[in-house]
Structures are given as C-alpha cells and as structure tokens.
Amino acid sequence: MRMQGKVCVVTGGARGIGRGIVETFAREGAAKVYALDMNDKEFPALEANFPNVKGAVVNVTDSGAVNALVARIKEESGRIDVLVNNAGITRDNLIQKMSDSDWDAVIDVNLKGVFIMTRAVAPLMMEAGSGSIVSISSVVGLDGNIGQTNYAATKGGVVAMTKGWAKEFARKGAKVRANCVSPGYTRTPMIETVPEKVLEPIIAKTPLGRLAEIQDIANAVLFLSSEESAFVTGQVLRVDGGLVL
Ligand SMILES: NC(=O)c1ccc[n+]([C@@H]2O[C@H](COP(=O)([O-])OP(=O)(O)OC[C@H]3O[C@@H](n4cnc5c(N)ncnc54)[C@H](O)[C@@H]3O)[C@@H](O)[C@H]2O)c1
C-alpha cells in the first residue's frame, strides 16, 4: 500500500491516463483521491467502485474555481500530499494552418492550467513541509513533433516549470518535490483520432515494440508520488518504450 493515508488530487481524472492514476492511487490505499475534471459523467461509476475517490467538477483554467475547490479540499481533508497535473488537450495542425484559437486553447489548459493548479496547491504543501507534484509532459515536449507547435510548447514548458519548482519548493527545508512523467503515445481516448498509419511507424521504431498502456504511465506516476522516490526531484521520467523521435 504505497499511498497509505495520502490525500491526492488528480486533474483530468475522469478518463484516460488520469483515471488510471486515480484508480491506482485508490487501490494503493490513499485516504482520499480527488478526481478533478470538466466532465462529471464518469464520477458515479468511479465513486461506486472506490469509496476513497471523490469526483469534483472544475476547469483547470478557471483560477477562481480552482482556488475555491482547493480551499474546500483543505477544509474537508486537512491537507494535500500529492498533486498530479494530468489534464491536457491537443489541437494539432501544421503551423501555417494553426489558428490563434488553437494556440490559445492548448496553452490555456496544458500550461496555464498546470500553473493555476500548482499555484493553489504548492503553498499548502510548503506549509505542511512535504508533498509531491507530478506533471504529465510528453515525449513531444522533449523531442518536438510535426503539427504540434502548440502542444510541444506546453509540454516543454511543463518540464521547465517543474525544474524551477524543484528548487523553489524545497526552500526552508520543505520536502516538496516536483517531477514530470513524459509518456510516449498511450492508448487513451486522446489518440483515438490518430490514424493507425501514423501509429504503426511509431510502434515499429519503439524498441519495446508497442504503444504505452495507461497502467504503464500510472505506475511511473505512483513511483514519483510515493515515498519510494523521496530523494528524486526536478526529474523527467520518460515512459516511452525506448522511443527516440
Ligand atoms: N495519450 C497519449 O498518447 C499521451 C501521450 C503523452 C502525454 N499525454 C498527456 O497525458 C495527459 C492525459 O492524456 P489522455 O490521453 O488521458 O487524455 P484524455 O483526453 O483521454 O483525457 C483527458 C481528461 O482531461 C480532462 N480535461 C481536459 N481539459 C480540462 C480542463 N480544462 N479542466 C479539467 N479537466 C480537463 C478531460 O475531460 C479528460 O477527462 C495529457 O496531459 C496528455 O497531454 C498523453
């Protein structure tokens, strides 16, 4: 039980990788896992299967709503031990076809949303003297990709913010850590629109010969959220089967 007694917050927790992380934390004995998402359709099933999971509707780009929710969680559970910044979107296009609104939407959720969530939660962790923040980047944030100017900018930005936070949040003896997980292509609803003809060559050049499964990513997040990684901060853990773009 590697999350025994911990209070955890996971954004984008209703489906895909976020849901896998929520369920993994719940199975690993977390006291409470708050699944934050804009979409509440899946919350009844999640809460029915896991009594230690609670769904909360919030848009991570809405700083007023995020601050109010974090204050409510503090009141209800007393603290937040783990924050996973997972919510993310794509609006892919070649740069000459990428609209201002495609750029703004992705920056808003993937970059500003991570900033807003961390700004709300990190002070509670620093006050408590401990905590772990894990943000989901992407191989695209490290290596770039055709048609993903906006997405690559956000995922690279998350890595840069994380390295700064590792220094900023450990001041005054606080054991508050910040790390990233950088998944390769992972079988979730997000990549349902990616044609198999695009995925096949990626699988072919991946040494481990497949795409990631949700549990592969959740296991890496579990390690960085638990005490097993107590001396790890400011790092990016690639979970991509050895893929180098
Ligand atoms: N699937 C992949 O291949 C892959 C690869 C690398 C990185 N990632 C990253 O992993 C994370 C999860 O991806 P996924 O594939 O599970 O995506 P997904 O689309 O399946 O799920 C994302 C969830 O985030 C929620 N969400 C979106 N915008 C939100 C907002 N503004 N506020 C609150 N919730 C919001 C959605 O409602 C959804 O439930 C993302 O950050 C993504 O960029 C995914």
The ligand as a Gaussian input file, in Angstrom:
#p B3LYP/6-31G(d) Opt

LIG

0 1
 N       -2.477000       9.684000     -24.811000
 C       -1.231000       9.938000     -25.170000
 O       -0.698000       9.370000     -26.133000
 C       -0.397000      10.911000     -24.386000
 C        0.995000      10.935000     -24.617000
 C        1.777000      11.832000     -23.903000
 C        1.195000      12.684000     -22.967000
 N       -0.159000      12.627000     -22.766000
 C       -0.713000      13.556000     -21.779000
 O       -1.366000      12.815000     -20.764000
 C       -2.437000      13.586000     -20.225000
 C       -3.729000      12.777000     -20.262000
 O       -3.968000      12.417000     -21.599000
 P       -5.098000      11.362000     -22.027000
 O       -4.610000      10.692000     -23.265000
 O       -5.512000      10.552000     -20.864000
 O       -6.263000      12.391000     -22.452000
 P       -7.856000      12.226000     -22.474000
 O       -8.318000      13.195000     -23.489000
 O       -8.231000      10.782000     -22.638000
 O       -8.286000      12.696000     -21.003000
 C       -8.046000      13.995000     -20.579000
 C       -9.017000      14.357000     -19.472000
 O       -8.737000      15.717000     -19.083000
 C       -9.968000      16.395000     -18.958000
 N       -9.768000      17.823000     -19.214000
 C       -9.470000      18.421000     -20.390000
 N       -9.414000      19.750000     -20.249000
 C       -9.684000      20.008000     -18.951000
 C       -9.785000      21.203000     -18.189000
 N       -9.616000      22.408000     -18.762000
 N      -10.063000      21.107000     -16.874000
 C      -10.271000      19.899000     -16.287000
 N      -10.202000      18.739000     -16.965000
 C       -9.915000      18.790000     -18.280000
 C      -10.886000      15.763000     -19.994000
 O      -12.263000      15.997000     -19.694000
 C      -10.479000      14.286000     -19.907000
 O      -11.251000      13.594000     -18.931000
 C       -2.494000      14.873000     -21.050000
 O       -1.789000      15.896000     -20.389000
 C       -1.769000      14.489000     -22.318000
 O       -1.220000      15.608000     -22.971000
 C       -0.978000      11.770000     -23.442000

